[in-house]
Amino acid sequence: MSELIAKQKGRLRNIILWLLWQSPKRGIDIIDDIYKMTWGWWKPSPGSVYPLLNKMEEEGVIERVSDGKYRITQKGIEEIKELLPSRYSGSIEDAVEELEGLVQYFKETDKDKLSLYKDRILEALKSMEEVIKNV
């Protein structure tokens, strides 16, 4: 029985890391997202999620940010990198089309939600400008 419990905790850990790879979240958001992902079949209890979050934070695979949300660290990404989709494997043409699609997505996204990522987007734009200047 303890082996089954250990497997479940391992799955929960990977799911949490994957969810945090997508975006920073509060503990309750993680519980709700898992419930939605499983179409209501599984709603992990706060008694299993929050102690695991504390342990993961101590291990350095996640960190708590100023707004109380948890965010995955590079160490956490390394832990689950084989579970993550490849960042990019297409052609330059495909990448440009993807960028154009992202611009359209940002235009249609709720501005309040988008504002949470403004600094990161601006930093990415600066990096992209540097790449293009050197061509």
C-alpha positions as CSV (number, residue, x, y, z in Angstrom):
1,M,0.0,0.0,0.0
2,S,2.8,2.4,0.8
3,E,4.2,1.9,-2.7
4,L,0.9,3.0,-4.2
5,I,0.9,6.1,-2.0
6,A,4.5,6.9,-3.0
7,K,3.5,6.6,-6.7
8,Q,0.6,9.0,-6.2
9,K,2.8,11.5,-4.5
10,G,5.3,11.3,-7.3
11,R,2.5,11.9,-9.8
12,L,1.2,14.9,-7.8
13,R,4.7,16.3,-7.7
14,N,5.1,16.1,-11.5
15,I,1.7,17.5,-12.1
16,I,2.5,20.5,-9.8
17,L,5.8,21.1,-11.5
18,W,4.1,20.9,-14.9
19,L,1.4,23.3,-13.9
20,L,3.9,25.8,-12.5
21,W,5.9,25.5,-15.7
22,Q,2.9,26.9,-17.4
23,S,2.5,29.8,-15.0
24,P,2.8,30.7,-11.4
25,K,-0.1,29.6,-9.2
26,R,-1.4,29.6,-5.7
27,G,-1.9,26.3,-3.9
28,I,-5.7,26.6,-4.3
29,D,-5.3,27.2,-8.1
30,I,-3.2,24.0,-8.3
31,I,-5.9,22.0,-6.6
32,D,-8.6,23.6,-8.9
33,D,-6.5,23.0,-12.0
34,I,-6.0,19.3,-11.2
35,Y,-9.7,19.0,-10.5
36,K,-10.5,20.5,-13.9
37,M,-7.8,18.5,-15.8
38,T,-9.3,15.3,-14.5
39,W,-12.8,16.3,-15.2
40,G,-13.7,16.1,-11.5
41,W,-12.2,12.6,-10.9
42,W,-9.5,13.8,-8.7
43,K,-9.3,16.8,-6.4
44,P,-6.2,16.6,-4.2
45,S,-6.7,17.7,-0.7
46,P,-5.0,20.7,0.8
47,G,-3.4,18.3,3.3
48,S,-1.5,16.6,0.5
49,V,-0.8,19.7,-1.7
50,Y,0.5,22.3,0.8
51,P,3.0,20.0,2.6
52,L,4.3,18.9,-0.8
53,L,4.6,22.6,-1.9
54,N,6.6,23.3,1.3
55,K,8.9,20.4,0.7
56,M,9.4,21.3,-3.0
57,E,10.2,24.9,-1.9
58,E,12.8,23.6,0.6
59,E,14.3,21.4,-2.2
60,G,14.6,24.5,-4.4
61,V,12.4,23.1,-7.3
62,I,9.8,25.9,-6.7
63,E,9.8,29.2,-5.1
64,R,7.2,31.5,-3.6
65,V,7.0,34.9,-5.2
66,S,5.8,38.2,-3.6
67,D,2.1,37.7,-4.6
68,G,2.0,34.4,-2.7
69,K,2.1,32.3,-5.9
70,Y,4.5,29.5,-6.5
71,R,6.8,29.5,-9.5
72,I,9.0,26.7,-10.9
73,T,12.8,27.2,-10.7
74,Q,15.4,26.1,-13.2
75,K,16.1,23.1,-10.9
76,G,12.4,22.2,-11.1
77,I,12.4,22.4,-14.9
78,E,15.5,20.2,-15.0
79,E,13.6,17.6,-12.9
80,I,10.7,17.4,-15.4
81,K,12.4,18.3,-18.6
82,E,11.7,14.9,-20.2
83,L,8.0,15.5,-19.6
84,L,7.9,19.0,-21.2
85,P,7.3,19.6,-24.9
86,S,10.3,20.6,-26.9
87,R,10.5,24.4,-26.9
88,Y,11.0,24.6,-30.6
89,S,12.0,22.3,-33.4
90,G,10.7,23.9,-36.5
91,S,12.1,26.2,-39.2
92,I,12.7,29.9,-39.0
93,E,9.5,30.4,-41.2
94,D,7.5,28.4,-38.6
95,A,9.0,30.5,-35.8
96,V,8.1,33.8,-37.5
97,E,4.5,32.5,-38.0
98,E,4.4,31.5,-34.4
99,L,5.6,35.0,-33.3
100,E,2.9,36.5,-35.5
101,G,0.3,34.3,-33.9
102,L,1.5,35.2,-30.4
103,V,1.1,38.9,-31.3
104,Q,-2.5,38.3,-32.4
105,Y,-3.1,36.2,-29.2
106,F,-1.8,39.1,-27.0
107,K,-4.0,41.6,-28.9
108,E,-7.1,39.4,-28.0
109,T,-6.0,38.6,-24.4
110,D,-7.6,40.3,-21.4
111,K,-5.4,43.3,-20.7
112,D,-5.5,42.7,-16.9
113,K,-4.2,39.2,-17.4
114,L,-1.6,40.3,-19.9
115,S,-0.3,43.1,-17.6
116,L,0.9,40.4,-15.1
117,Y,3.5,39.4,-17.7
118,K,4.3,42.8,-19.1
119,D,7.9,42.9,-17.8
120,R,8.7,39.5,-19.1
121,I,7.2,40.3,-22.5
122,L,9.1,43.5,-22.7
123,E,12.3,41.7,-21.8
124,A,11.7,39.1,-24.5
125,L,11.1,42.0,-27.0
126,K,14.4,43.6,-26.0
127,S,16.2,40.2,-26.5
128,M,14.5,39.8,-29.9
129,E,15.6,43.3,-31.0
130,E,19.2,42.5,-30.1
131,V,19.1,39.3,-32.1
132,I,17.6,41.1,-35.2
133,K,20.1,44.0,-34.9
134,N,23.0,41.6,-35.3
135,V,21.7,40.1,-38.5
